[in-house]
Amino acid sequence: MIQNIFIFGANGNVGRTLVRQIYEKGDTNPDKHKNPTRIVGLGSISDYILCPHGLSPEVAIAYSKTASGESRYALSDVLNFARSRFQQLTFVDVTAARELMRDFHLEVMDNSEFGIVTSNKNPLTMMTTDEFRRVVAKTGRYGYRCSVMAGANAINELIDFRDLGDSVRGIEGCFSGTLGYICTGLQQERSFSEIVREARKLGYTEPHPREDLSGKDVAKKILLLARTAGLDLSMENLTITPFIPLDYLGIENTEQFLEALEQLDISFLKKIKKAKARGNVLRYVARLGFQGDKPVVEIGPRNIPATSPLGTLTGTLNKIVIATDTYTPEKPCIIEAPGAGLEVTAQNVRRDLLNQLQARTISF
Ligand SMILES: NC(=O)c1ccc[n+]([C@@H]2O[C@H](COP(=O)([O-])OP(=O)(O)OC[C@H]3O[C@@H](n4cnc5c(N)ncnc54)[C@H](OP(=O)(O)O)[C@@H]3O)[C@@H](O)[C@H]2O)c1
């Protein structure tokens, strides 16, 4: 069988890398794969191309390098066309679209036999818990490992724990490469505003760094992890303390925002020195615990022991510490991996695509 795929966001950073990897790594090669991949369509925000017999590598790679503009088509048109032409198809969502993609994911899962693989965390975080459960329960048809830690094993480990009947007792993690980078810089007693400027220059932050400093992105990730562990939670149930005071997050203009951050340099330095004197370090931590049976999720800056699993984390790396009945808090399951990165993310999208197949490589 051939695995037909259609990639939305094909001309974005992850999408472009994915298209290249698919050809370069031989996913389309029938001598290598029992079920080779066939790219039948690519979509940007403005348009899409679709060829039921498969796009040639030259056309696909050229398309993935084009710029997009205003939205000029409806996702439902693509789905309707696909319904008329394909028995099997997996849509890959490497966009950052929100409501539009949430509705599309639901439509595909509820009203077709097609699959989805996504690195976009917005659709699943915007669904109700019931919708989330309905979608991810379509075993083998919905892959979302790349929505957290660039596809490291966090989501899939939690799915396995659930299926193995090993109840999750707590999750703790640092899920922002940007905030990890900032915390490492602060630990070296560098000035806060300077580190943020540097992180932005290096492309580690969103175009407006307040997106990272608000903690909302981290909140979306712990929500997906908690829901994957089987908990009935939504964004409103989470307590989020931003990395910086709320007032600053309201500054629209990026340059004015970066200038205003200088006012926080001294207080950050004092906090860091105080923490150090106690053997602690500052980290931006997402934590899921329980009060009785009630799950409690808190996201915010914390002083934690420098020698703890999260305290030893440096730079842009992410880490998750999971305690279950079997992996006790004293001997938890720990996963450390890059939280972003185009090659890693594209490879893990391909891993999710492989997981939708019955059989994989032909021989070793
Ligand atoms: N970068 C990473 O290392 C990484 C790691 C893990 C997960 N992710 C996630 O992966 C997704 C893609 O990341 P990225 O870095 O590649 O972002 P990006 O460079 O901004 O790419 C997203 C692409 O999707 C396109 N797009 C937006 N809405 C669309 C729609 N409705 N239909 C089709 N295309 C649409 C965008 O077009 P326009 O440019 O015209 O808006 C853009 O080309 C995001 O959700 C991100 O959070 C990224």
The ligand as an SDF file (V2000), in Angstrom:
LIG
                    3D

 48 52  0  0  0  0  0  0  0  0999 V2000
    9.8570   25.2130   14.6400 N   0  0  0  0  0  0  0  0  0  0  0  0
    9.9910   24.2000   15.4860 C   0  0  0  0  0  0  0  0  0  0  0  0
   11.0970   23.7950   15.8810 O   0  0  0  0  0  0  0  0  0  0  0  0
    8.7540   23.4920   15.9790 C   0  0  0  0  0  0  0  0  0  0  0  0
    8.8670   22.4090   16.8580 C   0  0  0  0  0  0  0  0  0  0  0  0
    7.7160   21.7290   17.2760 C   0  0  0  0  0  0  0  0  0  0  0  0
    6.4770   22.1620   16.8460 C   0  0  0  0  0  0  0  0  0  0  0  0
    6.3860   23.2570   16.0350 N   0  0  0  0  0  0  0  0  0  0  0  0
    5.0640   23.6780   15.5980 C   0  0  0  0  0  0  0  0  0  0  0  0
    4.9530   23.3740   14.2080 O   0  0  0  0  0  0  0  0  0  0  0  0
    4.1410   24.3600   13.5580 C   0  0  0  0  0  0  0  0  0  0  0  0
    4.9340   24.9790   12.4170 C   0  0  0  0  0  0  0  0  0  0  0  0
    6.0860   25.6230   12.9290 O   0  0  0  0  0  0  0  0  0  0  0  0
    7.0500   26.4640   11.9650 P   0  0  0  0  0  0  0  0  0  0  0  0
    8.1990   26.8560   12.7940 O   0  0  0  0  0  0  0  0  0  0  0  0
    7.2700   25.7270   10.7080 O   0  0  0  0  0  0  0  0  0  0  0  0
    6.1150   27.7310   11.6990 O   0  0  0  0  0  0  0  0  0  0  0  0
    6.0670   28.6460   10.3630 P   0  0  0  0  0  0  0  0  0  0  0  0
    7.4190   28.7330    9.7470 O   0  0  0  0  0  0  0  0  0  0  0  0
    5.3350   29.8840   10.7290 O   0  0  0  0  0  0  0  0  0  0  0  0
    5.1810   27.7650    9.3720 O   0  0  0  0  0  0  0  0  0  0  0  0
    3.7970   27.6560    9.4310 C   0  0  0  0  0  0  0  0  0  0  0  0
    3.3020   27.6820    8.0140 C   0  0  0  0  0  0  0  0  0  0  0  0
    1.9180   27.3740    7.9650 O   0  0  0  0  0  0  0  0  0  0  0  0
    1.2970   28.2480    7.0410 C   0  0  0  0  0  0  0  0  0  0  0  0
   -0.1220   28.3290    7.3570 N   0  0  0  0  0  0  0  0  0  0  0  0
   -0.7410   29.0460    8.3080 C   0  0  0  0  0  0  0  0  0  0  0  0
   -2.0700   28.8410    8.2810 N   0  0  0  0  0  0  0  0  0  0  0  0
   -2.2910   27.9490    7.2910 C   0  0  0  0  0  0  0  0  0  0  0  0
   -3.4350   27.3310    6.7630 C   0  0  0  0  0  0  0  0  0  0  0  0
   -4.6480   27.6010    7.2530 N   0  0  0  0  0  0  0  0  0  0  0  0
   -3.3040   26.4660    5.7440 N   0  0  0  0  0  0  0  0  0  0  0  0
   -2.0990   26.1800    5.2430 C   0  0  0  0  0  0  0  0  0  0  0  0
   -0.9510   26.7500    5.6830 N   0  0  0  0  0  0  0  0  0  0  0  0
   -1.0550   27.6200    6.6940 C   0  0  0  0  0  0  0  0  0  0  0  0
    2.0300   29.5450    7.2420 C   0  0  0  0  0  0  0  0  0  0  0  0
    1.8520   30.4270    6.1790 O   0  0  0  0  0  0  0  0  0  0  0  0
    2.1610   32.0120    6.4170 P   0  0  0  0  0  0  0  0  0  0  0  0
    3.6310   32.0990    6.6580 O   0  0  0  0  0  0  0  0  0  0  0  0
    1.7410   32.6410    5.1710 O   0  0  0  0  0  0  0  0  0  0  0  0
    1.3330   32.4160    7.6020 O   0  0  0  0  0  0  0  0  0  0  0  0
    3.4660   29.0380    7.3450 C   0  0  0  0  0  0  0  0  0  0  0  0
    4.0440   28.8650    6.0890 O   0  0  0  0  0  0  0  0  0  0  0  0
    3.7230   25.3530   14.6380 C   0  0  0  0  0  0  0  0  0  0  0  0
    2.4630   25.0000   15.1300 O   0  0  0  0  0  0  0  0  0  0  0  0
    4.7970   25.1730   15.7140 C   0  0  0  0  0  0  0  0  0  0  0  0
    4.3300   25.5090   17.0130 O   0  0  0  0  0  0  0  0  0  0  0  0
    7.4770   23.9090   15.5760 C   0  0  0  0  0  0  0  0  0  0  0  0
  1  2  1  0
  2  3  2  0
  2  4  1  0
  4  5  1  0
  4 48  2  0
  5  6  2  0
  6  7  1  0
  7  8  2  0
  8  9  1  0
  8 48  1  0
  9 10  1  0
  9 46  1  0
 10 11  1  0
 11 12  1  0
 11 44  1  0
 12 13  1  0
 13 14  1  0
 14 15  2  0
 14 16  1  0
 14 17  1  0
 17 18  1  0
 18 19  2  0
 18 20  1  0
 18 21  1  0
 21 22  1  0
 22 23  1  0
 23 24  1  0
 23 42  1  0
 24 25  1  0
 25 26  1  0
 25 36  1  0
 26 27  1  0
 26 35  1  0
 27 28  2  0
 28 29  1  0
 29 30  1  0
 29 35  2  0
 30 31  1  0
 30 32  2  0
 32 33  1  0
 33 34  2  0
 34 35  1  0
 36 37  1  0
 36 42  1  0
 37 38  1  0
 38 39  2  0
 38 40  1  0
 38 41  1  0
 42 43  1  0
 44 45  1  0
 44 46  1  0
 46 47  1  0
M  CHG  2   8   1  16  -1
M  END
$$$$
